[in-house]
Each structure stands twice: as structure tokens, then as C-alpha cells.
Amino acid sequence: MGIFDRKWFAVILGALCAMSVACESDELLKRHGSAGMNGSFEITDDGYPVNWVFFPNPEADNTLRVVLDSNEVVDGSHSLKLVVRTRDKLPAIRSREVAFEPGNTYRFSMSYWNEGCTLTVNRIVMDASGKTVRRRDPVIDTSVPSNGWEYFEETLSIAEDEAKMLLVIIINGSGTVRLDGANVERTGGYIPNSIL
């Protein structure tokens, strides 16, 4: 095998290794282009709300069980019920990115119900590329069990170098967490979920 052949062999082998790592991800994501953030978990695919990433993959690992609950609801016909069965892994879910218009003010709100876990909801604000984090704030951080739905709301002023937001929700410990009604509104007008 010549030098040229070895170089191409190394490049192809490297690409195959990278693809195999990407294909064996421990996440589950069901995408839907027009569903926006889907913060009320109404649009689903095979029993999972679309545009939310689940870790570990609930289809391959029994640490996290995902349930669309129609009995305990705040907004729409479903809430998201996450049941954590073990303390061996740290389950998390991540939202789709939400676009902001720099210089505007937005209201972010969501409802949650914590039963036996430590629940942390991190709001991450990024630049337009989505690669540089401008702010990372734990907006909900509680290990206190709820007696029912709790409501969180904040107002966010968006700087000129900020353009996107996403949520990372971490569940530590065995128990159940319910989420519903995650919404982002520009103050002075609602941003339809279909464009988030």
C-alpha cells in the first residue's frame, strides 16, 4: 500500500469511527420542523414529545421513563411526566433552541411538580451561532417536594450579542417530575409556538 493509499485509508477509517460514535448516542430526539419548542408537550411521535432531547435514551435504558400524562395537566391535554428509577445516572432533557430578537424583553414561564428528586432547570442564552454561551442560570433548583403544580416566571432582557435560548433540565435522584406550559413570550405580544 502506497503513501497515498494509506492517507485515504486513515481518512476513511477516521470518518467511519466518527459516524459510529454519533450513531451510538445515548440520547433520544424526535424532531418535528413546525412544532416549535412544544413546551406543552402536545405534539408527539411514538409516545415522546417532539423537539425535546432525552438522556439517557429511554428506549435503551430503564433509568428514565417518559410518560405523556393526561390526568395532571396545566396547559393543553398533556403534561410531561418523567420517572427516574435509579440514582446511577443523571437524567436530563433539553429543549429546542428558541430564537430571540436582540434588544427586546421576553417572559419565560413554566409549571413543574417535583416528587422526591432534585430538579434543576438551567436557562442557557447563546449568541447567534449557538456555540458561545452568554448566560447560564439555574432558574429552578429545588429538592423540596411539591404539593402540586408550582409556577415559575421570569422576565429576560436580551442583549445585542444574544440570540438564542434553550433549557436543560436535570433530575437528580429517584422520583417523579412533571413539566408543562413552557412558554416564551415577547413582552407586548405572544410569539406563536410554531415559530419558536
C-alpha positions in Angstrom: 0.0 0.0 0.0 1.5 3.4 -1.1 1.6 6.6 1.0 -1.4 8.0 -0.9 -3.4 4.8 -0.2 -2.6 4.9 3.5 -3.6 8.5 3.8 -7.0 7.8 2.2 -7.4 4.7 4.3 -6.7 6.7 7.5 -9.2 9.4 6.4 -12.0 6.9 5.7 -11.3 4.9 8.9 -11.5 8.1 10.9 -14.8 9.1 9.3 -16.3 5.7 9.9 -15.2 5.8 13.6 -16.8 9.3 14.0 -20.0 8.1 12.4 -20.2 5.1 14.6 -19.8 7.2 17.7 -22.5 9.6 16.5 -24.9 6.7 15.8 -24.4 5.1 19.3 -25.6 8.3 21.1 -27.3 7.7 24.4 -29.9 10.4 23.6 -33.4 10.2 22.1 -34.8 13.0 19.9 -37.9 13.0 17.8 -37.9 16.1 15.5 -40.8 18.0 14.0 -39.9 21.1 12.0 -43.0 23.1 12.6 -43.7 22.1 16.2 -41.5 24.9 17.7 -40.5 24.4 21.3 -43.5 22.2 22.0 -43.5 23.4 25.6 -46.9 22.0 26.4 -45.8 18.6 25.0 -48.8 18.3 22.7 -47.1 17.2 19.5 -45.7 13.7 19.9 -44.1 10.9 17.9 -44.3 7.3 19.2 -45.1 8.4 22.7 -42.5 11.1 23.1 -42.9 14.9 22.8 -41.1 16.2 19.7 -38.2 18.7 19.8 -37.0 17.6 23.2 -33.8 15.5 23.8 -33.9 12.8 26.5 -30.8 11.4 28.2 -30.3 8.6 28.7 -32.3 7.2 25.8 -35.4 5.9 27.5 -35.8 3.2 24.8 -32.4 1.7 25.6 -32.0 2.4 29.3 -34.6 2.0 32.1 -33.2 4.9 34.2 -35.7 7.3 32.8 -39.3 6.6 31.9 -41.2 9.2 29.8 -45.0 9.5 30.2 -47.4 11.8 28.5 -49.8 12.4 31.4 -53.4 13.5 30.6 -54.6 13.4 34.3 -52.4 16.1 35.7 -52.3 19.0 33.2 -51.7 22.8 33.3 -51.8 23.7 29.6 -53.3 21.7 26.7 -54.2 18.0 27.0 -50.8 16.5 28.2 -48.1 17.2 30.7 -44.7 15.5 30.6 -44.1 13.1 33.5 -40.5 11.9 34.0 -40.0 8.9 36.3 -36.4 8.3 37.4 -35.9 4.8 38.7 -32.2 4.8 39.8 -29.5 7.1 41.1 -26.8 5.5 38.9 -27.2 8.1 36.0 -28.1 11.8 36.0 -31.1 12.0 33.6 -31.7 15.2 31.7 -33.8 16.7 29.0 -33.0 19.6 26.6 -35.4 21.8 24.7 -35.1 23.0 21.2 -33.4 26.4 20.7 -35.7 29.4 20.8 -34.7 32.5 18.7 -34.7 35.9 20.3 -34.6 39.4 18.7 -31.7 41.2 20.4 -32.7 44.3 22.4 -36.2 43.0 23.2 -37.6 41.8 26.5 -39.2 38.3 26.9 -41.1 36.5 29.6 -40.3 32.8 30.1 -42.6 30.7 32.2 -43.3 27.0 33.0 -45.0 24.8 35.5 -43.4 22.0 37.4 -44.2 19.4 40.0 -41.4 17.7 41.9 -41.9 14.4 43.8 -38.7 13.2 45.5 -35.9 14.4 43.2 -33.6 17.4 43.0 -34.9 19.3 40.0 -32.7 21.9 38.2 -33.8 23.9 35.2 -31.0 25.8 33.6 -31.7 28.6 31.1 -28.9 29.0 28.6 -28.7 32.1 26.4 -26.3 31.9 23.4 -25.1 34.1 20.6 -26.5 33.7 17.0 -24.1 30.9 16.2 -25.4 28.8 19.1 -21.9 28.0 20.0 -21.0 30.7 22.5 -22.9 30.7 25.9 -23.6 34.3 27.0 -25.5 33.3 30.2 -26.2 30.1 32.1 -28.6 30.4 35.0 -30.3 27.8 37.2 -33.8 29.3 37.2 -35.3 26.5 39.2 -33.3 24.5 41.7 -35.2 22.6 44.3 -35.2 19.3 46.2 -38.4 20.2 48.1 -41.3 18.0 47.1 -44.3 19.9 45.7 -47.9 19.6 46.9 -49.0 20.1 43.3 -48.1 22.4 40.4 -45.6 25.2 41.0 -45.3 28.1 38.6 -42.1 29.9 37.6 -41.9 33.1 35.6 -39.1 35.5 34.8 -38.5 38.5 32.5 -35.4 38.5 30.4 -33.8 41.5 28.7 -31.9 40.3 25.6 -28.5 42.0 24.9 -27.3 42.8 21.4 -24.9 39.7 21.4 -27.7 37.3 22.5 -29.9 35.5 20.0 -31.0 32.0 21.3 -32.1 30.2 24.4 -32.5 26.6 25.4 -33.5 24.8 28.6 -31.5 22.0 30.1 -33.5 20.1 32.8 -31.6 17.8 35.2 -33.2 15.3 37.5 -31.0 14.0 40.4 -32.3 11.1 42.5 -35.1 8.7 42.2 -38.6 10.1 42.0 -41.0 11.8 39.6 -41.0 15.3 37.9 -43.9 16.7 35.9 -43.5 19.6 33.5 -46.0 21.7 31.5 -46.6 25.0 29.8 -43.0 26.1 29.0 -43.6 29.3 27.1 -41.6 32.2 25.8 -43.4 35.5 25.1 -42.0 38.8 23.9 -43.4 41.4 26.2 -46.1 43.2 24.3 -47.0 40.1 22.3 -47.0 36.3 22.2 -44.6 34.5 20.0 -46.5 31.7 18.4 -45.1 28.3 19.4 -44.9 27.4 15.7 -42.0 29.9 15.2 -40.0 29.2 18.3 
